[in-house]
Amino acid sequence: SLPANSVNLFVFPPLAESGAKNVDNFKEVNKCVVFVMAKYDPQRRNSFDVLEQTQPIIDEVKSILLKDQRAGCPVMRVEVDSIDTAPETELYGRFAGWSIAFNVTSY
């Protein structure tokens, strides 16, 4: 059992969608989702308190994703316009927090 105020990072394995199939121009688009969640007891806290607690963490995760894109010639590139951040409440048995969904293109 996790402590009521611990924050957890969940990453779903990417779902691949192949793009160009030419050997000289191969690329693959992966759809990724990252969750920053905290388990809470609804008798002591509400999900909005958890959203407030986890928002700075999800903002830092997003910042890291964007910072990594400044590196020259990365093997995988996050498609910045595909980043979608959403609040998640009462998910997976009293977990709440945030999700970031995005596409990663690998060449």
N, C-alpha and C positions, 0 to 999 in steps of 0.2 A: 504494500500500500504506500502511495506517495504522500508526502506531507501536503497539507492543504494549500500552502502558499509556494510550493516549488514550481518552477517554470520548466517546461519540457519542449524539446524541438523534435518534431516528426517530419520525415521526408518520405514522400511516396516515390517509388521507383518511376523513372520517366517512361512515358509511352512514346515510342518512336514512330515517326511518319516519314518515310524516305522521300527525298526530293529528287534531284538530278541523279540519274543512274549511270552516267558516263564515267568511266574509270578516271578520266582526267578532271572531272568536275563533279565528284561525289559529294553530296551533302545530306545530312539527316536532321530533321527537326524533332526535338524531344520536348514534350509537354511535361513540365515539372510543377509540383506543389510542395510548399514548405509550410508547416504549421508551427506556431509558437503558442503553446497552450499551458494552462495551469488548471489543476483540479481544485474544485472548491466545494464547500458544504453550503447548500442553498439556505440552510437555517441560520448560518452565520454571516454569509456574504452573498451578494448578488453577482450576476454575470457581468454587469457593467463595471463593478469594482475590478474584476479580473481583466476586462478590456483595458482599463486605465493602467493597471499594473504591467501588462504585457506590451502596450503600445510602444514604449521606448525601445524594447528589445526587437520588435518586428521592424521598427524604423532603422535600427542598426544593421539587421540582416539585409534589408533593402539597400542600405548604404554600401555594404560590402559587395553586393551583387553589382552595383553601378561602378564602384571603384575598380573592380576587377576588369571592367570593360575598357579601362584606359590603358591597359597593358598592350604593347605592340604585338600584333599577330597572334591572338589567343587561339588555341585549338578549338575551343567552344566559345560561342558568343551568345550572350543573353540578348534577346530581341527586346530592347528597352520599351518599345511601344506595346509590347504584349504583357507587361507587368500589371497584374490586377491584385490589389490588396482588399481583403474583405474581413469584417468581423465574424467570428464564429462563436455562437453561444449555445449552451446546453448540448454539446456535441460529445459523443463517446462517453456517456455516463458521467455527467457533471464536469466536463472539461469546457473551458471557454478560452478565447484568445483570438488570434488573427491567422489568416492564411495569405500566402503570396503564391499566385499562379503565374507562370511565365514560360515562354518558349526559349529553348537553347538550340542553336544551330551549330552542328559540328561539321567540319570540312575534312 
